[in-house]
Amino acid sequence: MSPKQQPGRIDAGNVSRSFDVHARTYDKLVGSNPGYHEHLRLSAKRMGLAGGGNGLRLLDLGCGTGASTAALLDAAPQAQITAVDASAEMLAQATRKTWPSNVRFVHANAEELDPVKFAGPYDGILAAYLLRNLTDRNAALRRYRELLRPGAPLAVHEYSVRDSARSRAVWTAVCWGVIIPMGRMRTGSADLYRYLWRSVLDFDGVEAFTGRMTAVGFEDVRVQTMPGWQQHIVHTFLGRSPGVPAGTDPDAPTPPEGLDLTK
């Protein structure tokens, strides 16, 4: 459920332009969040990518300033990684950092991936803090499934609090007590961070999103939360493209069936 657009109000239709405005301060803000980078690395590791990623092609969708790209690179340092974002300024921040030659950045909308520029198949997709910001989540998920090799993983790293009153209360308290005031102090505007608070409350619950992944054709759909204050707030949603798994490690520590809250 998306709120109606109002003048100056950020919603899924204009969020990338808002990230352009906040790109220069974004790394400092998320860097003050305990566990932010560690949790991204955990989601990337949960994909179970084998052999250090040797010979694999991976997509990092919604890469922003490159935090999720770094997490994917940590999990699969030898893979060919294509990192994609709709915000030109966030990508500019990402490309100012030092990357190995197997990482490339592409300016594109993750809902409108050009079939020529992004020709599959890929051996894995990481989408961090992205699906919540898309206008047609089902269409996007179907497109991502089509881009994957049979059995290849999709990892959606995302907030989900709708199923838990406690999680909604903790999220609201942290947003209004820390994130929104800090965003205003560092950037002069809290609009993007008020959108963050509101969009998380509006997003699917865990049960609804795992059902959405199953409905569009993903198999072996699993979910695991994070340790620390973001337990029951940030999750890794894992699914596989239909078919025989390829390029993954069957012994990798992935969540068991259903909701695993092991810390």
FENVEN-V679123 format. One record per run of one state. SS is the DSSP state (H for helix, E for strand, L for the rest). FROM is the first residue (numbers start at 1). TO is the last residue. If there is no record, write none. Layout:
SS FROM TO
SS FROM TO
This chain:
L 1 14
H 15 31
L 32 35
H 36 45
L 46 48
E 49 49
L 50 50
H 51 53
L 54 56
E 57 61
L 62 66
H 67 75
L 76 79
E 80 85
L 86 87
H 88 95
L 96 102
E 103 107
L 108 121
E 122 128
L 129 130
H 131 133
L 134 136
H 137 147
E 148 159
L 160 164
H 165 187
L 188 190
H 191 202
L 203 205
H 206 215
L 216 218
E 219 225
L 226 227
H 228 230
L 231 233
E 234 240
L 241 247
E 248 248
L 249 257
E 258 260
L 261 263
